[in-house]
Amino acid sequence: MDLFVLVELAKLGNDCVDALQAHDDTTGSLEALNAAELKLKDILNSPSVDAACRKIDDLAEKKELDSALVLMLSKAWSAAKGTDITKSEVNDYSIQQAHMCLSFYTL
């Protein structure tokens, strides 16, 4: 196997381990989950996708975009993606835009 491929696989493995550790740390903290839930509700109550992205930007600037919130946002997007509510192009587009906004911070 090519050395470059092996190095990339090792990096991917390390990223997976880091993500699992963040998941375990986050789900083990009830306080972190409660705080993330409040932030998520605030984001979801935004009048538009742009307003939601601005809220995410503000949280990132304040260093409040933590792993618990990212985990909840990712799960919410994944769950909403397959529902009848998101079948229309407008809703699907809005969800994709919100996910792209969030993805910027999780790279």
C-alpha positions in Angstrom: 0.0 0.0 0.0 1.2 3.5 -0.8 2.9 5.4 2.1 0.7 8.4 1.5 -2.5 6.3 1.8 -1.2 4.8 5.1 -0.4 8.2 6.5 -3.9 9.5 5.5 -5.5 6.4 7.0 -3.6 7.0 10.3 -4.8 10.6 10.4 -8.4 9.5 9.8 -8.0 6.9 12.6 -6.7 9.6 14.9 -9.6 11.9 14.0 -12.1 9.1 14.7 -10.5 8.4 18.1 -10.7 12.2 18.9 -14.4 12.3 17.8 -15.2 9.3 19.9 -13.4 10.8 22.9 -15.3 14.1 22.5 -18.6 12.2 22.2 -17.8 10.2 25.4 -16.8 13.3 27.3 -19.9 15.2 26.1 -22.5 12.6 26.8 -21.0 12.0 30.3 -21.6 15.6 31.3 -25.2 16.4 32.0 -24.4 20.0 32.6 -22.8 20.3 29.2 -25.8 18.6 27.5 -28.2 20.9 29.3 -26.3 24.0 28.2 -26.1 22.7 24.6 -29.8 22.0 24.6 -30.6 25.6 25.5 -28.2 26.9 22.8 -29.8 24.5 20.3 -33.3 25.6 21.1 -32.2 29.2 20.6 -30.7 28.4 17.2 -33.7 26.4 16.1 -36.0 29.3 17.1 -34.2 31.6 14.7 -36.5 33.4 12.1 -34.2 32.3 9.2 -31.2 30.2 8.3 -29.1 33.3 8.1 -30.1 34.3 11.6 -29.3 30.8 12.8 -25.8 31.0 11.1 -25.2 34.3 12.8 -26.0 32.8 16.2 -23.6 30.0 15.4 -21.0 32.5 14.4 -21.5 34.5 17.6 -21.2 31.3 19.7 -17.9 30.5 17.8 -16.5 34.0 18.4 -17.3 33.7 22.1 -15.7 30.2 22.2 -19.0 28.7 23.2 -19.4 26.4 20.2 -18.5 23.3 22.2 -18.6 19.6 21.3 -21.9 19.0 23.0 -23.6 21.6 20.8 -21.9 20.4 17.7 -23.1 16.8 18.5 -26.7 18.0 19.1 -26.7 20.0 15.9 -25.3 17.1 13.9 -27.9 14.7 15.3 -30.7 17.1 14.7 -29.7 17.6 11.1 -29.4 13.9 10.6 -32.7 13.2 12.1 -34.5 16.0 10.2 -33.0 15.0 6.9 -35.2 12.0 6.4 -38.5 13.3 7.6 -41.5 14.3 5.6 -41.1 17.9 6.8 -37.8 18.2 4.9 -39.0 16.6 1.7 -39.7 20.0 0.0 -36.9 21.7 -1.8 -37.2 24.8 0.3 -36.9 23.0 3.6 -34.2 20.7 2.3 -32.2 23.7 1.0 -32.5 25.5 4.4 -31.3 22.5 6.3 -28.4 22.1 3.9 -27.5 25.7 4.3 -27.6 25.4 8.1 -25.5 22.3 8.0 -22.9 24.0 5.8 -22.8 26.9 8.2 -22.1 24.4 11.1 -19.7 22.4 9.0 -17.4 25.4 8.7 -16.7 25.1 12.5 -16.3 21.4 12.7 -13.4 21.1 10.1 
